[in-house]
Amino acid sequence: MKKIGIILLLGLFTGCTAHHETKNTAVPASSIESSSTIETEEQGIIYDVEDSEIIEHIINTVLNNQDKKREELDISIYTHDNSFQRNIWVAHAVFSDNTTAYLLYIKEAGKLVEIDKNEFDGKVTSIQKRNHSDTAIYKEKNNE
């Protein structure tokens, strides 16, 4: 009887431990490249095609509004690091003639509006606190 009890306990123990295997969930580099998701190694920020389109929309709008060329533009764009929470985007643009623009893009509304420096500072501070970093999702410097 004791032998049967021990055998049953061993069977239960073996059955329980078999379910605790860890699987290797690493994604091969070729899978990442083919999905159009880019991760910058230095900051660990991930963005996709939609994010790139938003960035280009912001840049093109500020260039058209200011009647400037891209070569005259320095821009920093901030949003949430978590790609699923990127509804609010803020940008700070500086041109070679020291003209400055602050912009707010609301993804759900598809709306890009100019804001003042105080509103920009408040929004970017909030984003930086959530991200635990002051790193912009996108930065372009052409005025050096």
TAQUIHU-V98776 format. One record per residue. RES is the residue in three letters. PSI is psi in whole degrees, 0 to 359 (NA if undefined). Layout:
res: {RES,RES}
psi: {PSI,PSI}
//
This chain:
res: {MET,LYS,LYS,ILE,GLY,ILE,ILE,LEU,LEU,LEU,GLY,LEU,PHE,THR,GLY,CYS,THR,ALA,HIS,HIS,GLU,THR,LYS,ASN,THR,ALA,VAL,PRO,ALA,SER,SER,ILE,GLU,SER,SER,SER,THR,ILE,GLU,THR,GLU,GLU,GLN,GLY,ILE,ILE,TYR,ASP,VAL,GLU,ASP,SER,GLU,ILE,ILE,GLU,HIS,ILE,ILE,ASN,THR,VAL,LEU,ASN,ASN,GLN,ASP,LYS,LYS,ARG,GLU,GLU,LEU,ASP,ILE,SER,ILE,TYR,THR,HIS,ASP,ASN,SER,PHE,GLN,ARG,ASN,ILE,TRP,VAL,ALA,HIS,ALA,VAL,PHE,SER,ASP,ASN,THR,THR,ALA,TYR,LEU,LEU,TYR,ILE,LYS,GLU,ALA,GLY,LYS,LEU,VAL,GLU,ILE,ASP,LYS,ASN,GLU,PHE,ASP,GLY,LYS,VAL,THR,SER,ILE,GLN,LYS,ARG,ASN,HIS,SER,ASP,THR,ALA,ILE,TYR,LYS,GLU,LYS,ASN,ASN,GLU}
psi: {319,324,319,319,318,318,318,317,319,319,317,316,316,320,322,320,337,338,357,23,145,139,145,112,17,137,126,150,324,329,321,316,321,343,2,22,131,133,122,127,323,326,342,19,133,132,159,191,317,318,318,321,320,316,313,323,315,312,312,322,314,324,317,319,326,356,53,170,155,328,345,3,134,129,142,131,132,142,179,139,324,117,341,353,32,67,326,128,137,146,147,117,135,131,167,335,15,13,136,143,140,132,151,126,127,110,312,324,347,33,130,121,152,139,168,171,320,316,319,312,318,315,315,324,317,316,316,324,316,323,347,35,153,17,130,149,333,137,136,126,119,350,81,NA}
//
